[in-house]
Amino acid sequence: MTHSLLLRNIGHTLTMIVMALIACACSEEDAPQNPAPILQLNEVSSIERTMADVSGTIEGNFESASKYYLMYSTTRGSITEKDENVCIQPVEVSETLGGGGSVYYRLTGLTPGTTYYVCLAAEIGNGTQITTLQSNIVQFTTLSSEAPTLSELEAIETGEEHVTLRCRINDDGGTEITQLAFQYKTKTNTNFNTLTVDKYDDEYSKTFSLTIDRLEPSTTYIFRAMAVNRSEEGIGYSNELEITTEAPVSPTVRTERSYTAQANRMKVNGTVLKTGGTDDHPGQLQRCGICWSTNGIPTAVPGQGNFRDADALPTEIPGLFTVEITGLTAETTYQVRAYAVSLVNGREVYGYGDVVEMSTTAMKKVKFSTPTVANVTQDSFTVSSRITDTGNTDITETGFVWTTDPQTSPENIAQKITIAPDDQYRFSHTFTQMTPKTTYYVYAYAVNDEGTHFSNSCSVLTKYVPDKDDQPSPDQP
């Protein structure tokens, strides 16, 4: 009986083991092969006016989803309904050490002072059998626009009647800058004078500068830079800079506003009003001229800018001088000002006139008078021409080309001779060793910065000299 009971217990135990194994097998078959990942979005970080950092985690097999993306909008309902107002931004998933994955993305182009809603989403399946998973929705608000902030104000040049200032926009406040300006006043005045600046010296660094002139010598002024944007705060200021203008030592010079311009040159006038110095140390004028720039304030300091001294100093003070600037670019606006340099008590002192904008003209085609022919013989003739319009630029070469083929265009003619013109742009040449009874086609040419230009052609028939036994035709010259 005991033996029989033992056998029944062993059999029951074996049955339970088998049933347990079968149950385990069924549980593994019923379990999904690629369980859906669990998405979790973290709190948004590094929030600025137009950008914010979004990060999240993915638990489980993140590779079971075909793609991941962020959905963000200014309304929560757009996220849950995925309507036309929601923005979609695909993101890459990085595998983490403990399994699962993580995402990170910096949202840009956001609107300052605006509340946004964002979530992480994933798509599982393909074709028409696509399931969309969403994480929790996180809310954040971008920083509001504010007044622009400026760098330290810098005085880069000081004279007795002018101060040159420079500043930079450190932060535009999150919206468009609508005005740049410098302000100044004397220490005894309450209100600032404002001078606007048309454009940045450099768009990338947001640097701007200005020369404030017509100041009083030996006078203390307070200066500051100003910038205005479209925010409610509106106006930002730099630090205030206290500067005392120099005593009347520098020479005084005026930039005359009348000038003549061509495509690559300008004639500019200036007037030296005073040579500077003091009663004990009067200034001795060393040189005067014109300096120019296309970006920023021109200077006559050697190695720091473009300038040209006048050929001769004025014979009396006040005295007018003229400088011809060459090598310029056609249809370009230059910032130009006159300068004078005096020797005062053993040192050079610079004085400048106002900065004046001056522009070169457009480049045109060179024009000629029709070439004329004279002194025709059987083997020589003389051709003359004159340039009537230089095309608003320098003429660097003149001469003639010639051929016996009337169908050859002048730019394809190989035979050429260079002739220097006189001061009226007239030039001529006597062609020798030519073939008798032959028609030649001659063109004048000129070279300027735009290229080579040709006149109309003139034709020349050399004379025929018959042998003593030949009878010339009646129409033969």
For each residue, the residues with C-beta under 8 A, 3 or more apart:
1: 4 5
2: 5 6
3: 6 7
4: 1 7 8
5: 1 2 8 9
6: 2 3 9 10
7: 3 4 10 11
8: 4 5 11 12
9: 5 6 12 13
10: 6 7 13 14
11: 7 8 14 15
12: 8 9 15 16
13: 9 10 16 17
14: 10 11 17 18
15: 11 12 18 19
16: 12 13 19 20
17: 13 14 20 21
18: 14 15 21 22
19: 15 16 22 23
20: 16 17 23 24
21: 17 18 24 25
22: 18 19 25 26
23: 19 20 26 27
24: 20 21 27 28
25: 21 22 28 29
26: 22 23 29 30
27: 23 24 30 31
28: 24 25 31
29: 25 26
30: 26 27
31: 27 28
32: 35
33:
34: 61 64
35: 32 60 61 64
36: 60 64 124 131 133
37: 58 59 60 61 62 64 65 100 101 122 133
38: 58 59 60
39: 56 57 58 120 121 122 133 134 135
40: 56 57 58 59 120 135 136
41: 54 55 56 118 119 120 135 136 137 138
42: 45 54 55 56 57 138
43: 138 140
44: 47 52 53 54 118 138 140
45: 42 52 53 55
46: 51 52 53 106
47: 44 52 53 140 141 142 143
48: 51 52 142 143
49: 110 112 113 142 143 144 145 174
50: 108 109 110 111 112 142 174
51: 46 48 106 107 108 109 110
52: 44 45 46 47 48 106 107 110 116 140 142
53: 44 45 46 47 104 105 106 107
54: 41 42 44 70 72 103 104 105 106 107 118 138
55: 41 42 45 102 103 104 105
56: 39 40 41 42 102 103 120 135
57: 39 40 42 96 100 101 102 103
58: 37 38 39 40 62 68 93 100 101 102 103 122
59: 37 38 40 100
60: 35 36 37 38 64 100
61: 34 35 37 64
62: 37 58 65 68 93 95 100 101 122
63:
64: 34 35 36 37 60 61 124
65: 37 62 68 122 123 124 133
66: 123 124 125 126 130
67: 90 122 123
68: 58 62 65 90 91 92 93 103 120 121 122
69: 88 89 90 91 120 121 122
70: 54 88 89 91 103 105 107 118 119 120 121
71: 79 82 86 87 88 89 118 119 121 134
72: 54 79 86 87 89 107 116 117 118 119
73: 76 78 79 85 86 87 116 117
74: 78 85 114 115 116 117
75: 78 79 85 117
76: 73 79 80 117 137 139
77: 80 81 83
78: 73 74 75 81 82 83 85 86 117
79: 71 72 73 75 76 82 86 117 118 119 134 137
80: 76 77 137
81: 77 78
82: 71 78 79 86 132
83: 77 78 86
84:
85: 73 74 75 78
86: 71 72 73 78 79 82 83
87: 71 72 73
88: 69 70 71
89: 69 70 71 72 105 107
90: 67 68 69
91: 68 69 70 103 104 105 120
92: 68 103
93: 58 62 68 101 102 103
94: 101 102 103 104
95: 62 100 101
96: 57 99 100 101 102
97:
98:
99: 96
100: 37 57 58 59 60 62 95 96
101: 37 57 58 62 93 94 95 96
102: 55 56 57 58 93 94 96
103: 54 55 56 57 58 68 70 91 92 93 94 120
104: 53 54 55 91 94
105: 53 54 55 70 89 91
106: 46 51 52 53 54
107: 51 52 53 54 70 72 89 110 116 118
108: 50 51
109: 50 51
110: 49 50 51 52 107 114 116 142
111: 50 114 142
112: 49 50 142 143 144 145 174 175 231
113: 49 141 142 143 144 145
114: 74 110 111 141 142
115: 74 139 140 141
116: 52 72 73 74 107 110 139 140 141 142
117: 72 73 74 75 76 78 79 137 138 139
118: 41 44 54 70 71 72 79 107 137 138 140
119: 41 70 71 72 79 134 135 136 137 138
120: 39 40 41 56 68 69 70 91 103 134 135
121: 39 68 69 70 71 132 133 134 135
122: 37 39 58 62 65 67 68 69 132 133
123: 65 66 67 130 131 132 133
124: 36 64 65 66 130 131 132 133
125: 66 129 130 131
126: 66 129 130
127: 130
128:
129: 125 126
130: 66 123 124 125 126 127
131: 36 123 124 125
132: 82 121 122 123 124
133: 36 37 39 65 121 122 123 124
134: 39 71 79 119 120 121 137
135: 39 40 41 56 119 120 121
136: 40 41 119
137: 41 76 79 80 117 118 119 134
138: 41 42 43 44 54 117 118 119
139: 76 115 116 117
140: 43 44 47 52 115 116 118
141: 47 113 114 115 116
142: 47 48 49 50 52 110 111 112 113 114 116
143: 47 48 49 112 113 174
144: 49 112 113 174 231
145: 49 112 113 173 174 175 229 230 231 232 233
146: 173 174 231 233
147: 173 229 231 233 234 235 236
148: 169 170 171 172 173 177 227 228 229 236
149: 169 170 171 173 236
150: 153 167 168 169 170 225 227 236 237 238
151: 154 167 168 169 170 238
152: 167 238 239
153: 150 165 166 167 223 224 225 238 239 240 241
154: 151 165 166 167
155: 158 163 164 165 166 223 241 243
156: 164 165 166 209
157: 162 163 164 211 297
158: 155 162 163 164 243 245 246
159: 162 163 245 246 250 350 351 352
160: 215 217 218 245 246 247 248 249 250
161: 213 214 215 216 217 245 252
162: 157 158 159 211 212 213 214 215 245 352
163: 155 157 158 159 184 211 212 215 221 223 243 245
164: 155 156 157 158 209 210 211 212 297
165: 153 154 155 156 182 209 210 211 212 223 225 241
166: 153 154 155 156 201 207 208 209
167: 150 151 152 153 154 182 207 208 209 225 238
168: 150 151 205 206 207 208
169: 148 149 150 151 172 177 206 208 227
170: 148 149 150 151
171: 148 149
172: 148 169 175 176 177 206 227 229
173: 145 146 147 148 149 229 231 233 236
174: 49 50 112 143 144 145 146 229 231
175: 112 145 172 229 230 231
176: 172 229 230
177: 148 169 172 180 227 228 229
178: 228 229 230
179: 196 226 227 228
180: 177 196 197 200 208 225 226 227
181: 194 195 196 197 225 226 227 228
182: 165 167 194 195 197 210 212 223 224 225 226
183: 192 193 194 195 223 224 225 226
184: 163 192 193 195 212 221 222 223 224
185: 189 190 191 192 193 221 222
186: 189 219 220 221 222
187: 220 221 222 242
188:
189: 185 186
190: 185
191: 185
192: 183 184 185 222 224
193: 183 184 185
194: 181 182 183 226
195: 181 182 183 184 210 212
196: 179 180 181
197: 180 181 182 208 209 210
198:
199: 208
200: 180 203 205 206 207 208
201: 166 207 208 209 295 296
202: 205 206 207 295
203: 200 206
204:
205: 168 200 202
206: 168 169 172 200 202 203
207: 166 167 168 200 201 202
208: 166 167 168 169 180 197 199 200 201 225
209: 156 164 165 166 167 197 201 296 297
210: 164 165 182 195 197
211: 157 162 163 164 165 297 352 355
212: 162 163 164 165 182 184 195 215 223
213: 161 162 354
214: 161 162
215: 160 161 162 163 212 219 221 245
216: 161 219 245
217: 160 161 245 246 247 248
218: 160 244 245 246 247 248
219: 186 215 216 244 245
220: 186 187 242 243 244 245
221: 163 184 185 186 187 215 242 243 244 245
222: 184 185 186 187 192 240 241 242
223: 153 155 163 165 182 183 184 212 240 241 242 243
224: 153 182 183 184 192 237 238 239 240 241
225: 150 153 165 167 180 181 182 183 208 237 238
226: 179 180 181 182 183 194 235 236 237 238
227: 148 150 169 172 177 179 180 181 235 236
228: 148 177 178 179 181 234 235 236
229: 145 147 148 172 173 174 175 176 177 178 233 234 236
230: 145 175 176 178
231: 112 144 145 146 147 173 174 175 234
232: 145
233: 145 146 147 173 229 236
234: 147 228 229 231
235: 147 226 227 228
236: 147 148 149 150 173 226 227 228 229 233
237: 150 224 225 226 240
238: 150 151 152 153 167 224 225 226 241
239: 152 153 224
240: 153 222 223 224 237
241: 153 155 165 222 223 224 238
242: 187 220 221 222 223
243: 155 158 163 220 221 223
244: 218 219 220 221
245: 158 159 160 161 162 163 215 216 217 218 219 220 221
246: 158 159 160 217 218 249 250
247: 160 217 218 278
248: 160 217 218 274 276 278
249: 160 246 276 277 278 283 344 349
250: 159 160 246 276 283 342 349 350 351
251: 272 273 274 275 276 283 285 288 340 341 342 349 350 351
252: 161 272 273 274 276 340 351
253: 270 271 272 273 288 338 339 340 351 352 353
254: 270 271 273 338 353 354
255: 268 270 290 336 337 338 353 354 355 356
256: 259 268 269 270 271 320 338
257: 356
258: 269
259: 256 266 267 268 269 336 358
260: 266 267
261: 265 266 267 358 359 360 361
262: 265 266 360 361 390 392 393
263: 328 330 331 360 361 362 363 364 391 392 393 449
264: 326 327 328 329 330 360 363 392 393 394 449
265: 261 262 324 325 326 327 328 360 393 394
266: 259 260 261 262 324 325 328 334 336 358 360
267: 259 260 261 322 323 324 325
268: 255 256 259 290 322 323 325 336 338 358
269: 256 258 259 320 321 322 323 338
270: 253 254 255 256 288 289 290 310 320 321 323 338 339 340 353
271: 253 254 256 318 319 320 321 338
272: 251 252 253 275 285 288 314 317 318 319 321 340
273: 251 252 253 254 317 318
274: 248 251 252 283 317 318
275: 251 272 282 283 284 285 317 340 342
276: 248 249 250 251 252 283 340 342 344 349 351
277: 249 281 282 283 284 342 344 345
278: 247 248 249 281 282 344
279: 282
280:
281: 277 278 344 345
282: 275 277 278 279 344
283: 249 250 251 274 275 276 277 342 343 344 349
284: 275 277 342 343 344
285: 251 272 275 288 313 314 317 340 341 342
286: 341 342 343 348
287: 309 310 313 340 341
288: 251 253 270 272 285 309 310 313 314 321 338 339 340 341
289: 270 300 307 308 309 310 321 323 338 339
290: 255 268 270 307 308 310 323 325 336 337 338 339
291: 298 299 300 305 306 307 308 336 337 339 352
292: 298 306 307 325 334 335 336 337 358
293: 296 297 298 299 305 306 334 335
294: 332 333 334 335
295: 201 202
296: 201 209 293 335
297: 157 164 209 211 293 335 337 355
298: 291 292 293 305 306 307 335 336 337 355
299: 291 293 304 305 307
300: 289 291 305 307 339 341 350 352
301: 304 305 350
302:
303:
304: 299 301
305: 291 293 298 299 300 301
306: 291 292 293 298
307: 289 290 291 292 298 299 300 339
308: 289 290 291 323 324 325
309: 287 288 289 323
310: 270 287 288 289 290 313 321 322 323
311:
312: 321
313: 285 287 288 310 319 321
314: 272 285 288 317 318 319 320 321
315: 319
316: 319
317: 272 273 274 275 285 314
318: 271 272 273 274 314
319: 271 272 313 314 315 316
320: 256 269 270 271 314
321: 269 270 271 272 288 289 310 312 313 314
322: 267 268 269 310
323: 267 268 269 270 289 290 308 309 310
324: 265 266 267 308
325: 265 266 267 268 290 292 308 328
326: 264 265 394
327: 264 265
328: 263 264 265 266 325 332 334 360
329: 264 332 360
330: 263 264 360 361 362 363 392 393 449
331: 263 359 360 361 362 363
332: 294 328 329 359 360
333: 294 357 358 359
334: 266 292 293 294 328 357 358 359 360
335: 292 293 294 296 297 298 355 356 357
336: 255 259 266 268 290 291 292 298 355 356 357 358
337: 255 290 291 292 297 298 352 353 354 355 356
338: 253 254 255 256 268 269 270 271 288 289 290 352 353
339: 253 270 288 289 290 291 300 307 350 351 352 353
340: 251 252 253 270 272 275 276 285 287 288 350 351
341: 251 285 286 287 288 300 348 349 350 351
342: 250 251 275 276 277 283 284 285 286 348 349 351
343: 283 284 286 346 347 348 349
344: 249 276 277 278 281 282 283 284 347 348 349
345: 277 281
346: 343
347: 343 344
348: 286 341 342 343 344
349: 249 250 251 276 283 341 342 343 344
350: 159 250 251 300 301 339 340 341
351: 159 250 251 252 253 276 339 340 341 342
352: 159 162 211 253 291 300 337 338 339
353: 253 254 255 270 337 338 339 356
354: 213 254 255 337
355: 211 255 297 298 335 336 337
356: 255 257 335 336 337 353
357: 333 334 335 336
358: 259 261 266 268 292 333 334 336
359: 261 331 332 333 334
360: 261 262 263 264 265 266 328 329 330 331 332 334
361: 261 262 263 330 331 392
362: 263 330 331 392
363: 263 264 330 331 391 392 393 448 449 450
364: 263 389 391 392 450
365: 389 391 450 453
366: 387 389 390 391 395 446 448 453
367: 387 388 389 391
368: 371 385 386 387 388 444 446 453 455 456
369: 385 386 388 455
370: 385 455 456 458
371: 368 383 384 385 400 442 443 444 455 456 457 458
372: 383 384 385 458
373: 376 381 382 383 442 458 460
374: 381 382 384
375: 380 381 382 430
376: 373 380 381 460 461 462 463 477
377: 380 381 462 463
378: 436 437 462 463 464 465
379: 432 433 434 435 436 462
380: 375 376 377 430 431 432 433 434 462
381: 373 374 375 376 377 430 431 434 440 460 462
382: 373 374 375 428 429 430 431
383: 371 372 373 400 428 429 431 442 444 458 460
384: 371 372 374 426 427 428
385: 368 369 370 371 372 400 426 427 428 444 455
386: 368 369 424 425 426 427
387: 366 367 368 390 395 398 421 425 446
388: 367 368 369 425
389: 364 365 366 367
390: 262 366 387 393 394 395 425 446 448
391: 263 363 364 365 366 367 448 450 453
392: 262 263 264 330 361 362 363 364
393: 262 263 264 265 330 363 390 448 449 450
394: 264 265 326 390 448 449
395: 366 387 390 398 421 425 446 447 448
396: 447 448
397: 418 446 447
398: 387 395 418 419 420 421 425 427 444 445 446 447
399: 416 417 418 419 427 429 444 445
400: 371 383 385 416 417 419 429 442 443 444 445
401: 410 413 415 416 417 442 443 445 454
402: 413 415 431 440 441 442 443
403: 408 413 415 440 441
404: 438 439 440 441
405: 408 441
406: 439 441 459
407:
408: 403 405 412 413 441
409: 412 413
410: 401 413 443 445 454 457
411: 452 454
412: 408 409
413: 401 402 403 408 409 410 416 443
414:
415: 401 402 403
416: 399 400 401 413 445
417: 399 400 401 429
418: 397 398 399
419: 398 399 400 427 428 429
420: 398 427
421: 387 395 398 424 425 426 427
422: 425 426 427
423:
424: 386 421
425: 386 387 388 390 395 398 421 422
426: 384 385 386 421 422
427: 384 385 386 398 399 419 420 421 422 444
428: 382 383 384 385 419
429: 382 383 399 400 417 419
430: 375 380 381 382
431: 380 381 382 383 402 434 440 442
432: 379 380
433: 379 380
434: 379 380 381 431 438 440 462
435: 379 438 462
436: 378 379 462 463 464 465
437: 378 461 462 463 464 476
438: 404 434 435 461 462
439: 404 406 459 460 461
440: 381 402 403 404 431 434 459 460 461 462
441: 402 403 404 405 406 408 457 458 459
442: 371 373 383 400 401 402 431 457 458 459 460
443: 371 400 401 402 410 413 454 455 456 457
444: 368 371 383 385 398 399 400 427 454 455
445: 398 399 400 401 410 416 452 453 454 455
446: 366 368 387 390 395 397 398 452 453
447: 395 396 397 398 451 452 453
448: 363 366 390 391 393 394 395 396 451 453
449: 263 264 330 363 393 394
450: 363 364 365 391 393 453
451: 447 448
452: 411 445 446 447
453: 365 366 368 391 445 446 447 448 450
454: 401 410 411 443 444 445
455: 368 369 370 371 385 443 444 445
456: 368 370 371 443
457: 371 410 441 442 443
458: 370 371 372 373 383 441 442
459: 406 439 440 441 442
460: 373 376 381 383 439 440 442
461: 376 437 438 439 440 477
462: 376 377 378 379 380 381 434 435 436 437 438 440
463: 376 377 378 436 437 477
464: 378 436 437 472 476 477
465: 378 436
466: 470 471 472 476
467: 470
468:
469:
470: 466 467
471: 466
472: 464 466 476
473: 476
474:
475:
476: 437 464 466 472 473
477: 376 461 463 464
